[in-house]
Amino acid sequence: MPITDPAQWQAMRDWLGSADSRALRQQVERKIMRSAAQAESVVQEYARFVYLLGLHPQTVTPPPLLAATARLHRTMVSAPFPAAPFNAVDAPPGDAGATAALYAAEFGAPPDPAIWHGPAARRQTRALVAALTGLAALVLLGLVAQLTGLPLSPEVWLTLLALGFGLLLVAAWNQPLRRKWF
């Protein structure tokens, strides 16, 4: 990871181990996300975003989930936060592509799309996963039918496959990776 400011990044890593960070994880889990693992990922991405915000305060734009996390954190801050210009999360949206490029340059990988997209984009991603799972289930059904000699008419197979591929095409067309953040 090519970190530009190791001292500031170390401060963020120290914060991730702090009681303030643990309290934020609990609040994110309770108010924004559904699981501890998701809350952990959101808080880690939030720390990365705040680090970028400290380096490029005029350039970076928070995605909706991280802006909500920052607003939640602002209501509960009990200790000084490293490089925390909190008012930046309330600024009008800037260039999301520039933020993603800065993130990729700083951390050596693009931002996690599960966190850096809005709720609609996350729903669309879940729709794609559901369509792919449905197609996998159809293939498994075909294998089981073939192995057990279960008779399924060609019309049933054609209808099921057409429905599965239709859902896959609709879900793939609406993917967030085609739009806003990349």
N, C-alpha and C positions, 0 to 999 in steps of 0.2 A: 504494500500500500504506500504510495508516494505522498506522505503527509507533509504539507507545506509548513505548518507551525506545530512542531512536536510538543512544545510546552502547553499550548492551548488544547491540543488533542489529549494530552495526559490529564489535564484538568477535567476534560469531559469524561474520560475513562474513570477518573477518581469519583466524579459525580455519579456515574452509573453504579458504583458500589455503595453509595451513600444511603442514609435513611430517607432523605428527600426523594431519591430515585425510587426506592421501594414503595414509599407512600404514593408516588405518582402512578406506579404500576398498578397498585391496588385500585386507585381511583379510575384509571383508564379501563381496567377490567370491569369495574362495577358500572361505569357510566357510558363507556364508548364501545368497548369490545365485549366478546362473549366468553373468552377463555384467558387463562393466565399466560399461555404460550403466545397468543396474539398480542396481549398487552405488553409482554416482554419485548416482542419484535417492534411494536409501535414505539416504545420508550427508547429502544436502541436507535431506531431511525430518527426519532426526535432529537436525540443527542447529536447524531451526525448532521442533521439539518441545522441545529443551533451552532455547531462548529462552523459549518459553511456560512452561516449568517454572520458570525464573527469575522470571517475572512472577507466576505463580499456583502456588506450590509445593503448596498444599493441594488444588487443584482438578483439575489435569490428570492424565490417565491415559494411559500409553503403550499403543499398539496392540502386539500380540505381536511383530511384526517389528522395531519400534523398541526394544522392551524387550530383545530379543536383541542388537540392535546396541549398546545401552548396556552390556549385560553384557560383550560382546566388547571394547568400548572401555575398560571399567574394567580389564580384564586387561592392557592395553597402554599406558595413559596414561603419557607421558613428560614432558609439560609441563602446567602448570596449565590447566584447562579453564574457559572463562568460564561462570559461573553453572551449576555442575555439581553439584547435589545428587543424586548417583548413587543414594543409597538410595531415592529416590522411585520408581525403576523396579521396585523389589522390593516396593513397597507393595501391599496388596490392590487389586484393580480398583475403580475409582470409576465415576463417571458418564461414559461414553464420549460421550454426546450433548453434555454440557457441554464436553468437550474439543474436539469438532468445532465447536461454536458459538464458543468462544474462538479457535480457529484461523481460522475464517472471518472473525470480526470483526477479528482482528489482521492477517491477510494478504490480506483482500479476496476470498478464494475458499475453497471447501471443501477439505479435505485430499484428497490423491490416493488414491482408493479402492484402487488397485493396491498401495499401500504400507500404508495404514492399516487394512487388513483382515487377518485371519488366513489361514493356508494353505488352509483349507477354502473360505473366501470367494473366494480367488484362483482355486482350482480351479473354483468355480462360475462365475466370470467367464469363465474360459477355455472352459467348457462352452457358455456363451451365444455366445461368439465362434465356436466350432466349429459350433454349430447355424446361426448366421447365414451362415457360410461355406458350409455344406452347402446351404442354401437358395439362395444365390447361384449355386452350382455347378449346381443343378437348373435354375435359370432359364437359365443359359448353355447347358446341355445342350439345353434346349427350343429355344432360339434356333438352335443349330447344327443340331439335328434338323429344324427348320422350314426353314432355309435350304438344307440339303443334301438334303431329301426323305427323311430316315431314318425308316422307319416304326416307330413305337412305339405299342403298343396302349394304349387309354385305361385299361385296368386297371393297366398298368405305371406310367403317369403318376400315377394316383390313389394307388397304393400308395406311390410315392416321395414324393409331396407330403404324404400323410398322415403318413408316417414323419418327414419333415423338420419339419412343423409340430408334431408330437408332441414331438420333441426340443427344438424351440424353446420350447414351452410349459413343459416340465419344467425346462429351463435358466433360463427367465425367472422361473418361480415361486420358484426357489431363489436368487435374486440377493441378494447381501449388502446392497444399498442398501435393501432392504425391512426390514432388521433392525438389528442392534446399533449401528452407528456413525452412522446418520442417522435 
